[in-house]
């Protein structure tokens, strides 16, 4: 019986191979074969987070630990460990780490490459 060998990068991507993007680690699916998602692995101290932006696809946030304040099209949502927050396609959004400890979350972009429109910081 013959077995084929799958290149390790197709099955496992170590943290040291991920790009840094403003304090987060970034996985771009298109750089790892036909992977239809991309993501940020965020570990942010209180007060940190991206400025307002939007994407042409939904973004799903999975909070592993800490707390965050999200702004989604003018609405405020507070979320913590175990919560999932969804920013619909085209929605203006941002999050800020709040509380005493670091915010750890995964921000899943439902696209093989991230497309971000940065908005004013107000």
C-alpha positions as CSV (number, residue, x, y, z in Angstrom):
1,X,0.0,0.0,0.0
2,X,1.4,3.4,-0.9
3,X,0.9,6.4,1.2
4,X,1.3,10.0,0.2
5,X,3.1,12.5,2.3
6,X,1.4,15.8,2.8
7,X,3.7,18.8,3.3
8,X,3.8,19.7,7.1
9,X,2.8,23.3,6.3
10,X,-0.5,22.1,5.0
11,X,-1.4,20.4,8.3
12,X,0.5,22.4,11.0
13,X,1.7,26.0,11.1
14,X,3.8,26.8,14.2
15,X,3.4,30.2,15.9
16,X,6.9,31.2,14.8
17,X,5.9,31.0,11.1
18,X,3.0,33.5,11.6
19,X,3.4,37.2,10.6
20,X,3.2,39.9,13.3
21,X,0.6,42.5,12.8
22,X,0.4,45.2,15.5
23,X,0.9,42.9,18.5
24,X,-1.2,40.0,17.0
25,X,-0.2,37.0,15.1
26,X,-1.7,36.7,11.6
27,X,-2.6,33.6,9.6
28,X,-3.5,34.2,6.0
29,X,-5.3,31.2,4.6
30,X,-4.3,31.7,1.0
31,X,-0.6,31.4,1.9
32,X,-1.3,27.8,3.2
33,X,-3.0,26.2,0.2
34,X,-6.7,26.4,-0.5
35,X,-7.7,27.5,3.0
36,X,-10.9,29.8,2.9
37,X,-10.3,31.6,6.2
38,X,-7.7,33.9,7.7
39,X,-7.3,35.0,11.4
40,X,-5.6,37.1,14.0
41,X,-4.5,35.6,17.3
42,X,-4.8,38.6,19.6
43,X,-3.2,39.0,23.1
44,X,-3.8,42.6,24.0
45,X,-3.3,44.5,27.2
46,X,-6.1,46.7,28.6
47,X,-6.8,49.8,26.4
48,X,-5.5,48.2,23.2
49,X,-7.3,47.2,20.1
50,X,-7.6,48.1,16.4
51,X,-9.1,51.4,15.2
52,X,-12.5,51.3,13.4
53,X,-12.6,49.4,10.2
54,X,-14.8,47.1,8.0
55,X,-14.5,44.1,5.8
56,X,-16.6,42.9,2.8
57,X,-17.2,39.6,4.7
58,X,-18.2,38.7,8.2
59,X,-15.6,38.6,11.0
60,X,-16.1,36.2,13.9
61,X,-14.4,36.9,17.3
62,X,-13.9,34.0,19.8
63,X,-12.9,35.3,23.2
64,X,-10.6,32.9,25.1
65,X,-9.9,35.1,28.1
66,X,-10.2,38.6,29.3
67,X,-12.9,41.2,28.4
68,X,-13.6,43.4,25.4
69,X,-15.7,46.3,24.5
70,X,-16.9,46.0,20.9
71,X,-18.4,48.9,18.8
72,X,-20.5,47.5,15.9
73,X,-22.1,50.2,13.7
74,X,-22.5,52.4,16.7
75,X,-23.8,49.7,19.1
76,X,-21.7,48.8,22.1
77,X,-21.2,45.1,23.2
78,X,-19.3,43.9,26.2
79,X,-18.0,40.4,25.9
80,X,-15.9,38.0,27.9
81,X,-14.4,34.5,28.1
82,X,-16.3,32.0,26.0
83,X,-18.3,34.6,24.1
84,X,-18.5,34.9,20.4
85,X,-19.1,38.2,18.7
86,X,-20.0,38.5,15.0
87,X,-19.3,41.6,12.9
88,X,-21.5,41.3,9.8
89,X,-20.1,42.0,6.3
90,X,-19.7,45.7,5.8
91,X,-20.2,46.7,9.4
92,X,-18.0,49.3,11.0
93,X,-16.4,47.7,14.0
94,X,-13.6,47.8,16.5
95,X,-12.8,46.3,19.9
96,X,-10.8,47.4,22.9
97,X,-9.4,45.2,25.7
98,X,-11.0,46.2,29.1
99,X,-10.6,45.0,32.6
100,X,-7.4,44.0,34.5
101,X,-5.9,41.3,32.4
102,X,-5.0,40.8,28.8
103,X,-7.6,40.1,26.2
104,X,-7.0,36.9,24.3
105,X,-9.1,36.2,21.2
106,X,-9.2,34.8,17.8
107,X,-10.5,37.1,15.0
108,X,-11.7,34.8,12.2
109,X,-11.9,36.4,8.7
110,X,-14.2,34.4,6.5
111,X,-11.9,34.9,3.5
112,X,-8.6,33.4,2.3
113,X,-7.0,36.9,2.3
114,X,-7.9,39.8,4.6
115,X,-9.5,42.9,3.1
116,X,-9.7,45.9,5.5
117,X,-11.0,49.4,4.9
118,X,-9.7,51.6,7.8
119,X,-12.1,54.2,8.9
120,X,-11.6,57.5,10.8
121,X,-10.5,57.0,14.4
122,X,-13.6,58.9,15.8
